Amino acid sequence: MLYDAVRTMGRQLGRGLYRPRIEGVERIPAAGPVILAANHLSFCDSVVIPLVVPRRIRFLAKAEYFTGSGAKGRMSRATFTALGAVPVERGSGGGALEALDIGLRWLKDGGVFSVYPEGTRSPDGRLYRGRTGVAHLALASGAPVVPVGLTGTERIQPIGARVPRIAPITVRFGAPLDFSIGYDHLKTGRARRLVTDEVMAAIQRLTGQEEAGVYNDRAVDE
């Protein structure tokens, strides 16, 4: 109920203010497990995706969004909980694995799980190398991966900006990628790397971003 209420209000407000361009949303399967794999440009990406996807989703968000104090902390916690966020401790291997286990359970129950393979948002607008958590989820669950390309969200809330701005954005959904067969003959690490690279290539085709060719190890204040 809360998720539906927040999404309904957010969609009305977002469409009225930003008039987002949404392409290919019909490519998201109407039922069954689905992984959404998106590039990451802005704090607001984690608000935009749940608001434009017709199905209920869950996604990873840093634990600090759930632990703040005062009115701001309560608002952040309530908002991200309502949007379907799963808290994860950044820099904690155990926390990341636990969050992926939550995602895997959600997928096995037929849900939609959204991830940012880059790990954190881009500091310069380039597309960074994907980490293999998305492949772990895809290969373990058999769920298709729908690539998501976000453009313009970095102008709404650039790194360091506290107040959102009005700027045009586009959200593009690519064709589902099926990794349920064809990787059994490969070692686990090799299979995960190949799957992740294919997902990132699909995202790049949607966004046209320059590829950084390296991992994004720069900590940013999200």
C-alpha positions as CSV (number, residue, x, y, z in Angstrom):
1,M,0.0,0.0,0.0
2,L,2.7,2.5,1.0
3,Y,4.8,1.6,-2.1
4,D,1.8,2.1,-4.4
5,A,0.9,5.4,-2.7
6,V,4.5,6.8,-2.9
7,R,4.9,5.7,-6.5
8,T,1.5,7.2,-7.5
9,M,2.3,10.6,-5.9
10,G,5.9,10.5,-7.2
11,R,4.9,9.7,-10.7
12,Q,2.4,12.5,-10.9
13,L,4.9,15.0,-9.5
14,G,7.8,13.8,-11.5
15,R,5.9,13.7,-14.8
16,G,4.5,17.2,-14.1
17,L,7.9,18.7,-13.3
18,Y,10.3,16.8,-15.5
19,R,8.3,15.3,-18.3
20,P,10.7,12.4,-18.6
21,R,11.1,10.6,-21.9
22,I,10.6,6.9,-21.3
23,E,11.4,4.4,-24.0
24,G,11.0,0.6,-24.2
25,V,9.4,0.1,-20.8
26,E,7.2,-2.5,-22.4
27,R,10.3,-4.6,-22.7
28,I,10.1,-5.4,-19.0
29,P,8.4,-8.8,-18.7
30,A,4.9,-8.4,-17.1
31,A,5.5,-11.3,-14.8
32,G,8.3,-13.5,-13.4
33,P,11.8,-12.6,-12.1
34,V,13.6,-9.7,-13.8
35,I,16.9,-8.0,-13.1
36,L,17.1,-4.3,-14.1
37,A,20.8,-3.2,-14.6
38,A,21.3,0.5,-14.9
39,N,24.1,3.1,-15.3
40,H,24.4,5.4,-12.3
41,L,24.7,9.1,-12.7
42,S,22.9,10.7,-9.8
43,F,21.3,10.2,-6.4
44,C,17.9,10.6,-8.0
45,D,18.4,7.5,-10.2
46,S,17.1,5.4,-7.3
47,V,14.0,7.5,-7.3
48,V,13.5,7.7,-11.0
49,I,13.7,3.9,-11.7
50,P,11.0,2.8,-9.2
51,L,8.7,5.6,-10.4
52,V,8.8,4.7,-14.1
53,V,8.8,0.9,-13.8
54,P,5.2,-0.5,-13.8
55,R,6.1,-3.4,-11.5
56,R,7.2,-3.3,-7.9
57,I,11.0,-3.5,-7.6
58,R,13.7,-3.8,-4.9
59,F,17.2,-2.3,-5.2
60,L,20.4,-1.8,-3.2
61,A,21.0,1.5,-1.4
62,K,23.7,2.5,1.0
63,A,22.9,1.9,4.7
64,E,23.3,5.6,5.6
65,Y,19.9,6.3,4.0
66,F,18.3,4.3,6.8
67,T,20.3,5.4,9.8
68,G,20.0,9.2,9.8
69,S,18.6,11.0,12.8
70,G,16.0,13.8,13.1
71,A,13.3,14.7,10.6
72,K,15.6,14.4,7.6
73,G,16.7,10.9,8.7
74,R,13.2,9.7,9.2
75,M,12.1,11.1,5.8
76,S,15.0,9.4,4.1
77,R,14.3,6.1,5.8
78,A,10.6,6.2,5.0
79,T,11.1,7.2,1.4
80,F,13.7,4.5,0.6
81,T,11.8,1.8,2.4
82,A,8.6,2.8,0.5
83,L,10.5,2.7,-2.8
84,G,11.8,-0.9,-2.1
85,A,15.4,-0.2,-1.1
86,V,17.6,-2.8,0.5
87,P,20.3,-1.3,2.8
88,V,23.9,-2.4,2.2
89,E,27.0,-1.4,4.1
90,R,29.4,0.2,1.5
91,G,32.9,-1.3,1.7
92,S,31.6,-4.4,3.5
93,G,32.0,-7.6,1.6
94,G,29.6,-9.4,4.0
95,G,27.0,-6.7,3.7
96,A,27.2,-6.8,-0.1
97,L,26.8,-10.6,-0.1
98,E,23.9,-10.4,2.2
99,A,22.2,-7.8,0.0
100,L,22.7,-9.9,-3.0
101,D,21.2,-12.9,-1.2
102,I,18.1,-10.8,-0.5
103,G,18.0,-9.9,-4.2
104,L,18.3,-13.6,-5.1
105,R,15.4,-14.5,-2.8
106,W,13.3,-11.7,-4.3
107,L,14.0,-13.0,-7.8
108,K,13.3,-16.6,-6.9
109,D,9.9,-15.3,-5.7
110,G,9.3,-13.8,-9.1
111,G,10.1,-10.2,-8.3
112,V,12.1,-7.4,-10.0
113,F,15.5,-6.5,-8.6
114,S,17.4,-3.4,-9.8
115,V,21.2,-3.0,-9.6
116,Y,23.9,-0.6,-10.6
117,P,26.8,-2.7,-11.9
118,E,29.2,0.2,-11.6
119,G,28.8,0.0,-7.8
120,T,28.6,3.8,-7.2
121,R,27.6,6.7,-9.4
122,S,29.9,8.1,-12.0
123,P,32.0,11.1,-11.0
124,D,32.5,12.4,-14.5
125,G,29.6,11.0,-16.7
126,R,31.6,8.1,-18.1
127,L,30.4,4.5,-17.9
128,Y,32.7,2.5,-15.6
129,R,33.4,-1.2,-15.7
130,G,30.7,-3.4,-14.2
131,R,31.2,-5.5,-11.1
132,T,30.0,-9.0,-11.3
133,G,27.2,-9.0,-8.8
134,V,24.7,-8.6,-11.6
135,A,26.0,-11.7,-13.2
136,H,25.9,-13.6,-10.0
137,L,22.2,-12.8,-9.7
138,A,21.5,-13.6,-13.4
139,L,23.3,-17.0,-13.4
140,A,22.0,-18.1,-10.0
141,S,18.4,-17.2,-10.6
142,G,18.0,-17.7,-14.4
143,A,16.2,-14.3,-14.5
144,P,16.6,-12.2,-17.7
145,V,18.5,-8.9,-17.4
146,V,16.9,-5.8,-18.8
147,P,19.5,-3.1,-19.4
148,V,18.5,0.5,-18.4
149,G,20.1,3.6,-19.8
150,L,19.6,6.9,-17.8
151,T,20.6,10.2,-19.3
152,G,20.2,13.7,-17.9
153,T,19.7,12.7,-14.2
154,E,23.2,14.0,-13.4
155,R,21.8,17.5,-14.2
156,I,18.9,17.1,-11.7
157,Q,21.2,16.6,-8.8
158,P,24.9,16.8,-9.5
159,I,27.4,15.5,-7.0
160,G,27.4,17.8,-4.0
161,A,24.1,19.5,-4.9
162,R,21.5,19.4,-2.1
163,V,18.5,20.8,-3.9
164,P,17.2,19.0,-7.1
165,R,17.0,21.0,-10.3
166,I,14.7,20.9,-13.2
167,A,16.3,19.2,-16.2
168,P,15.1,16.9,-19.0
169,I,15.8,13.2,-18.5
170,T,15.5,10.0,-20.6
171,V,15.1,6.5,-19.4
172,R,15.6,3.8,-22.0
173,F,15.0,0.0,-21.5
174,G,16.8,-2.4,-23.7
175,A,15.7,-5.9,-24.8
176,P,16.0,-8.6,-22.1
177,L,19.2,-10.5,-22.0
178,D,18.9,-14.3,-21.3
179,F,21.9,-15.9,-19.6
180,S,20.1,-19.0,-18.4
181,I,22.0,-21.2,-20.9
182,G,25.3,-21.3,-22.6
183,Y,27.6,-20.6,-19.7
184,D,27.7,-24.0,-17.9
185,H,31.0,-25.0,-19.6
186,L,32.8,-21.9,-18.2
187,K,34.4,-21.5,-14.8
188,T,32.3,-19.4,-12.5
189,G,34.6,-16.3,-12.5
190,R,34.9,-16.3,-16.3
191,A,31.2,-16.7,-16.8
192,R,30.4,-13.8,-14.5
193,R,32.9,-11.6,-16.2
194,L,31.5,-12.3,-19.7
195,V,27.9,-11.8,-18.5
196,T,28.7,-8.5,-16.8
197,D,30.6,-7.2,-19.8
198,E,27.7,-8.0,-22.1
199,V,25.3,-6.2,-19.8
200,M,27.5,-3.1,-19.6
201,A,27.8,-3.1,-23.4
202,A,24.0,-3.1,-23.7
203,I,23.8,-0.2,-21.2
204,Q,26.4,1.8,-23.2
205,R,24.4,1.3,-26.4
206,L,21.4,2.9,-24.6
207,T,23.3,5.8,-23.2
208,G,26.1,6.5,-25.6
209,Q,28.4,7.2,-22.7
210,E,32.2,7.1,-23.1
211,E,33.5,4.0,-21.5
212,A,36.1,4.6,-18.7
213,G,37.6,1.1,-19.0
214,V,38.3,0.9,-15.3
215,Y,36.3,0.3,-12.1
216,N,34.9,3.3,-10.3
217,D,36.7,3.2,-7.0
218,R,36.1,6.8,-6.2
219,A,33.9,7.3,-3.2
220,V,31.1,9.9,-3.8
221,D,28.6,11.3,-1.3
222,E,25.4,9.8,-2.5
